[in-house]
Structures are given as C-alpha cells and as structure tokens.
Amino acid sequence: MRILLISNMYPSKEYPSFGVFVKNFIENLRNDFNVSFVLALIKGRQTFFFKKILIYIYHYADIIYKGLTSNYNLIYLHYISHSALPVIFVKLLTGKLLVINAHGSDVISDNKVLKIGAYFIRKLVTLSDCIVVPSKYYKEVMLRKYNVDDSKFYISPSGGVDTSLFTAYERESNCNELIIGYVSNLVPGKGWDIFIDALLILKDKINVRAIMVGDGVDRDKLANKIKKNNIDHLVEMCGLLPQKDLPGVYNKLDVFIFPTTRLAESLGLVGIESMSCGVPVIGSNIGGPSEYIVDGKNGYKFISGNAIDLASKMQIFNDLPIEDVNLIRRNCIVTAEKFDNKSVTKRMYDRLDNILWEK
C-alpha cells in the first residue's frame, strides 16, 4: 500500500509537538505494515502572514504535483480545511481513493479561512470515500454539519497512545501535597486561565502546586496572571517539550487537569497519555474527553469553564483515601490500553486495506 499523505500540521525542531499525531500515524504504519508514503507536508508553525501565504502556495503546488505525477493507491488528508482545494482538484482529475481525517478545529472554528473555504470543505466531504474522526462525539458533529452517509465514517483515536512510552513509574505516595498538571497550547479555549483560577481557589485550602507544559499566544497573559497573584512559587513553567519527555512530567503529577472550553476538542490525546501513566484526569464535561473520563473511576468531569467546580473536583480527589486513589490509577491504565497505538494502527491498516479491496 502506498499513500499520498497530506497535512498542514507536522512537527518541526522548533515545534516538536505540533501535529505529532500525524508523525506517529506515518511511523506506526510504516514500521508495522507494508505501507510507504508520498508526503506533502507543512512542518511547524508559521506566524508571519506573508511567509505563511508563500508556504501555502508551495504546499498547494506540492500537493498537485505529487498528486498528479506520483504512484500511490490512495490519498489521506489530515486536517481537512486548509488543503481542501488542491485535494479536490487531484481527486477529480485522478479518481484516486480519498480518505479525510477531521481532527477538530478544521470543522468547528471561527477561523476566517474556514468560513471562506466552507464550500470546498463540504465538497471534499462529499467526494471522500472514508471520513476518519477521533471519537463518537466528533462523528455526531460531522453528521450534523454535513449531509453524508453514516457508513462513510470510521472512528480512530488519532494514532492512539504509545503505551510502552507512556507508562507508570514506581512512585511513593505524597500525602502532604497535591501536584496538578496542564499539558496543552497556551491559546484561547484551552482553559489555562480556568486552571489558574482553580489553583487560586484551592491554594488556601490545601497544599497544592502546578506543573504547566506548553506555549502559545497567551504565554504572556499567563505569566502576568501568575505574577499578579503572587503564585510564582506554586507554578512550574516547562515551555514546549518533545513527546518523549512527557511521561516524566505526567509521572510527577497526582492528577492531570484538562480544562478545555473548546467544542472542537474532538479527543484529547494528552488525557489518555496521562491515564496511560496511571495519572487520573479531571476534565471538562464537553467534547472528546467527556467520552473516556468516567466520574470516580478514572477521574472526574467538571462544568466546562467553571473554575469553582474544577476546584471542588480537585478537592474531592485530594480527600480520597489512598486505596481509592490507587484503584483509580489502575483504572486509568486499563482505560488507556483501549487506545494502544499498536492496536489502533492495526485496525486503521485493516480499514484502509478494506477500502482498497472494496473499490
């Protein structure tokens, strides 16, 4: 099987976690199965407007050139919005099988590009032979938004989680301190502000401190909020980290906080990575995370955007007997095993193979 894989999100040296699910998707299929790739990728983020335009012009030309001249069996598009137009062009000219993988903000967003390109996205969805989505929640989002056959959909959790990397370390229980964690972009909608507000509520009630991993346009706002409230000593800022370093962070935590307010949060692999390390998750009761978080079993859900409710759930977790905490940790690992990348990749390969045989 040879795949023309297209994505405008792929890690770079400067942005090692940007689109890492695409990198994992490629490496898992390439290493475990007889799959090769023709790649049309944009690596890393670009914040300068005119340079971004030039990059996309090259990206579109690269998609069309490789789509029309390369030898491959099917087109696989990750993150469907920004590359819709050239992919439609290639599909119509070649008739190749087309699999599109929607991830979240490529369908639900206030982004101007998405609004302008809505017609092309709808056309792309109509032309596709298979629509891959990360969760049942996001399948329902797509069904409501587009008039498309239910049988086209395939649910696959964005490459899954490497449970051999994200694993629980031996640790001693610390009954005197609650360590909470945040791993995400520092951008609007990710809930970093809710996280800090909950910390401010809780800090006068229990001994708590936080570890935060990530970067983004709200970094200075976060720094100012921490400084203004005099909690520098309670918050450890780690910046961006490569995926290989994240297990060490998760294993320092007592509980992982997933405070997103985005309806476009189609799955949330960081929550599953945390669970794979035996760390419970307290997450918003919306989007993909609400599917795998089970109250009292592997974590707790709180009212999205409500720092008071988040703080109360952290207090509940902090007050649990150690026996209950250990049970929840074991349940987390069991939950994460369902998302093991080896199993996810095998099912994905079988699905793609079936699509080729059916056509």
N, C-alpha and C positions, 0 to 999 in steps of 0.2 A: 504494500500500500504506500502510495506517495501522495502527500498532502501539500497543497499550496496554503500555507498558514499566514494569515494577515492579522496584524494588530497594531494599533497606535499606542499601545502600552507594553513596555518591556523594560526590565531592569537595566540600569547603567551603573558605572562605577560610582558616580555621584549620588544616584538614587537606587540603591540596591534592592529596595522593597517595592519599587514601582512596577506594577504588573507582574509580580513574581509568580502569580498563578499561571501566567502564560508560559514562562520559562519552565516551570515544573511540569506543565502539560506536555511540552515538547520533549523534555528529558525523560519523562516517565514512559511515553510511547516509544521513543527512540531506543531506550535502554532495554525495555522488557518485551518489545514486539518488533516484528519486521516492518517498521514504519520509517520512512525517510521524508524529508521536508524540503520544500522550496519556501524560503522565508521572505516576507515583505513586512518589515517592522520599523517602528519608530522607537528608539531607545531613550529612556529617561524623560524628564520633564523639560519643557522649554517655556520660559516666562516672557521672553521678549517677543512682542506681537509680530513684527515684520520677519524675524527669523523663524517664528512658528509657521508663518504663511509659506516661506520658502521650503521648510521641511515638509509641509503637507503637499506642496506641488510636486516635490521629488517623490514622496510616498505614493501619491496617486499615479505618477508615471511609472514607478516601480511595480505597482500592482498590475497595471495594464500590460506593461512589457512582459512581466513574468507570467501573467495570466494567459497571454496570447502565444507565447513562444516556448514555455516550459512544458515538460512532460510530467503530468500528475493525474491522479484519479478523481480527486475532489477538492473543493475549496472549503477551508474552515476559517471563519471570521470571528475573532474575539473582539468584543466591544463594538457593537454594530453601528453606532450612529455616525462616527466621523469618517468612516471608509465606505459608506453605503453606495455613493455614486459610482466610483470606479468598479466596485464589485458587481453592481447591477450590469454595467457595461460588459464586463468579462463574461458574466453568466449568460447574457443574451447572445453574445457572439459565439461562445464555445459550447453552450449547453451542458457544461460540467455540473456535477452534483454540488449542491451548495448547503453547507451546514453553518448556521449562525449561532453564536453563543452570546446571549444577553446577560449582563452582569449587574445592572442596577441603574446608575445614573445615565446610561446610554438610552434608557427608555423613560425614566421618571426624572425630570430635571427642568429647571428654569433657564438652562443654558440657551443662549440665543442661537447658537449653531444647531442645537437640537430642534428648536422651533422652526428655523428656516428649512432644515432638512427633513421635516416631518413626512413630507410626501415620499421622499426617497426611502426613508426607513420603512414606511408602510409597504412600498413596492418591494423592498428587499425581503420583508417578512413574507409577502405573498409568493415570491419566487423561490423561497428556500425549500429545500427538501427535508430539513430537520431543524428544529429550534431547540437548542440546549439552554436550560435555565438551571440556576443553582439550588432551587428549593420549590416546594409546593406553593408556598406563598407567592413566589415570583411567577410561577406558571399562571396563577389566577390573575395576577396583574396584567400579564401579556394577553390572556384570554379576554379580559375586559376591554383592553385597549385596542385590540386588533380582531377583526372577524376572520379567524383562522381555524383550521381543523384541529381539534384536540389531539388527534393521532400523530400530528407532526412533532409534538413536544417530547423531550427527553430530559429528565431531571438528573443532573450530575453536579456534585458539590465542588466545582472549580478546581479539579485536580486532587481534591482531598488533602489529607494531612499525612506527612511522613511520621508515622508513629514510632519509627526507630530513632528519629532525631528528637522529636517532641515526646520525651519520656520523663517519668517522675524520678527525681533523685532521692537518695536517702536523706532524710531531714529530721531534725529534732523539733518538736513542737514548742512554740514560743507562746506561753500563756499570758505574757505581760504586754504584748504589743500586737496590733493588727496591721499588717502590711498590705496595702491595696495597690493595684496596678492599672495602668492605662497604656495600651499599645495601639496607636492609630495616628492618622494625619491630624495635624492641628489646623483644622479648617472648620468653617461654619457647618453645623449639622452633626458633627461627630461627637458633641457633648462634652468636650473638655471643660467647658465652663460649668456644666452641671456637676461634673466630677469634683471640681474645686469647691463649688458651693456646698456639696455634701460633706466634703472634708472639713470645711469651716464649721458646719453644724456639729460634726462628730468629735472634733478635736477637744472640746471642752468636757466631753463625756467619757471618752476612753483614750488610751494611749495608742495613737494611730499615726502612721506615716505613709507616704505615697512614692511610687516609682512611676515615672512617665516616659514613654518611648515614642518618639515621633517628631515631625517638623511640619511646617506649612505656613500659610499666610497669617495665621493667628498667633504665631510664636511670640511676638512682642506683646500682644494683648494678654497672653497667658503670663508672661514674665512680669508684666505690670500688675496683674491681679495678685500674683504671689507676693510681690514686693509690697503692694498697698496693704495687704492683710497680714504682713509680717509672719509668713509661714515658710520662708526660705529653708528653715531648718527641718521642715516636715516634708518637703518635696524634692526628690532627686530627679533631675532632668538628664536624660540619656541621649537626646537627639535621635537621629536616624541610626538604625542598626541593621546589619545584614541578617537574613533569616537564620543563619547558623548560630547567631548569638542570642536569639530569643529564648531558647529553652532555659538558659542560665538565668534570664530575667524572670520568666514565669515561675521557676522553682524557688525564687526568693519570696514569692507572694503567698499570702494566706488566701486571698480572694482576688479575682480579676473583675474589673468593672467595665461593662460595655454600655456606655451611656448615650448611644446614638439617638438622634431625633429624626433621622432620615428614613422616609418611606422607601427610598431606593436601596436600603440596606438589605440586599437580596439573600445574603447568607451570613457573612461574618466569620471568616476562617480563623481570625485571631481568638475568638471564643472557643473554637474547637481545639486549636493548638493549646490553649490554656488547659482545657479539660484533659487533653492527652498527657499533660504533665501532672495530672492529678490535682489541678487547682480549680475550685468551684468558680462559677461565673454568676455575677449579679448584673443582669442586662435589661434594657428597655423592653417593654411588652409589645413591641412592634417589629415588623419585618422578619427576616430570616432567623435571627437569634431566638425569637419567641417560639420557634418550632422545636429547637433542641434543648432549650432550658426548661427544666421541669421543677417547679417550686418544691423545695425541701428535699429533692432527690439529687440533683447535681448543681444546684444554685437557687437563685431567686429572680423573679421578674419584678420590676418596679414600673410605676407610671412614667411613661416617656416624658422627659423634660422636667420632672418633679424632683428637685434635689432633696426635699424633705422626706419623700417616700424612699428615695435611694438611701439616704442616711439611716432611715428606720430599718431597711433590709440589711444594711451593713451591721447595725446594732444587733439585730436578731442573729445573724451569723456569728458575730463575736461572742454572744452569750451561750452558744450551743455547747453542750458537754463534748469533750474530746472524742468520745466514742461515736457521737453523731457526725462530727466533722470528718473523722476517718472513714465512715461509711459513705458520706457524700463524695469524698475524694475517690474512693473506689468506684462509685457510680459514674463519676466523671470519666474515668479511664474506659469504662465499658461503653459509655456514650461515644467517645472519640473513636473507638475501634470500628464503629459503623462507617466512619469516614476515612478509613485507612487508604492511603494513596494507591497501594498495590491493587486492592480490590476495586477501587473507583476506576483506575486505569484499565483493568481487565474488562470491566463492564462497558467502558467507553469504546475500547477497541472492538468488542463484540458488536456493539451498536453500529459503529462505522462500517464494519465488515458486512453486517446485515443490509445496511443501506446500499452498499455496492452490489451485493448479490440481488437485491430486490429490483434494482434498476437495470 
